[in-house]
Amino acid sequence: MKIGIEWHFWFGFRDSSFRWIDIRLFHFDENESNHKIMDELISNKWYRTGYIGGPQFDDKYPVHGPYNLENINFNSYSKCTDMDAIKSINTFCCLYKSPPSENVFSDINSTVIRRFKEATDIYRLKKNKKNEIEVNVLEEYREYIAINKNFNELALVVAAID
């Protein structure tokens, strides 16, 4: 089974909060188990990123967000509902009592929230303090994987503050 990146988009909130949302859309060819699809995602170079600048896609830099990549696997995620994922992103958008501009919020709704509503399954990366890298500059980190088996599509959604 192969998984390939379709597109990548980054939303900066354009305020002083340093909030952003990153969405990476992948396509998979076969109707496989969610476990196999997510294993393929985790091994994909587009998953290997610290979201904090510096080297990316490098085996010498085995990081994903604030975590050691080597310790992330299917069991690092828990299943959640679309409403839980939407509530989490909406809460994130209103942190500091400063929602994003209407244009940014509209883009978030049309790309991120839409993917949650259309997903056949959604997973949330569990917080794991024991797996955090030594230098973590991400103040907030929320990650979701939305799988849509009707369209063989996977959306990796990260909302963070740096």
N, C-alpha and C positions, 0 to 999 in steps of 0.2 A: 504494500500500500504506500502511496505517495501523497504528501500534502504539500500544496504550493501556495505561495502568497499571491493574492489577487490585487490588493491595494492596502495602503497604510495612510492613516490620517491622524493628525495631532491637533487638539483644540487647546489653545492657551486662553485663559480667562480674561486677559488684557486688563488686569487690575493689579494691585500690590500684594495679592495673596499667594502668588507663585503656584496656583492650582492649574492643573492641566488634565486632560483625558486623551489617552492614546488608544486608537482602535486599529487592529490589524485583521484584515479579512483574508481567510484562507479557503481553499477549495480542496475537497478530497474526492477521489474518483469512485471509491467503492463503498458499499453499504456495510461498514464494519462496526464492531462494538465501540461504544464511547471510550472504553478503556484503551483500545488499540488506536483510535483516532487521537486521543490525548497524548498517548506515548509518542506517537509520530510528531505531534506538535512540539512536545517538550524537547525532542531531539533535533528540531528544525533550527537552523541558524537564526531565523527571525525571532525565535523565542529567547535567544541568548542575548540579553541586554540588561544593563544595570539601570537604564532610564536616567542616568546621571552624568552622561558625557563620558569621555575616556574611551578606551578600546571597546569595540563591540564585535560580535561574531568571531571571537578569538578563543581558542581552547585554553589559552593561558589566563583567561579572564572568565572563569566559570561562574557567572553571576546572572541571576534573574531578579530584577528589582532589588529589594534589600536582602535577598536570600542567596545562599550557596546553591547553585544549580544542581550540583551532584546529589543533593538530598531532596530534590523535588521529583515527585512521581504522581501517578494517578491518585494515590491515597492522600496526597497533600491537599486535595480538593474535597469539598463536600457539596452535595447536590442542594440546590435551592430553587425557589419558585421564581417566575418572572416578576411577580410583585415584590419579592424580597430584593431582587437585583435593582429594580426600578426605584424602589424606596431608598436604597443605599446610594445610588447615583444622584437622586434628587436631593437627599440630605447633604451629600458632598457638595453639590452645586450651591447650596445655601449656607455653607459654612461661613463664619465671620459676618453673618447677616448681609452677605454681599453676593447676590445671584449674578450669574454671567449676563452679558448683554443679551438683548432679544435675539440678535443674529446668531450668537454662539449657542444659546439655548435651543434655538430652532434647529441648528445643525446637529446638536446632541440628540434631540428628539428624532430627527430623521435618519440618523445613522446608528446610534447606540441603543436608544430606547426601542426603536423599531425592531432591532435584532433580538432584543430580549422578548418582545411580544411574539415574534415569529418562531422563536427557538422551540425545538422539541425537547431539549434538555439544557439546563444551566448549572454550572459549577462555580463555586466560590473558592479561591485559594485561602486556606486556613492560615491565621496568624501563627507564627512559630518563632518565638524569641530565641530558642536554642539554635535555629538555623540561620539567624541573621548574620550578615557579614560584619566585620569589625567596624568599618567606617560606613555608617548608613546615614546619608544626609536627607533621606526621604522622611518628612514629618508625618505624612499620611500616605497609606498605600492600600488600595482596594483593587482586587483583580477578579475578573469573571471570564469564564469561557462559555459562550452560547453556541450550541450545536443545533443546526437546522438540517435534519436528515432529508427533508423534502427537497432541498436545493443543494445538498452536499456542501454545506457552507459552515464554517466555524469562525466566530468572531472572538478575538482576544481583546478584552477591554480592561484597561488600567486607568484608574483615577488616582492621582497622587499630588502631593505638595512637596516642592523641594526648595 
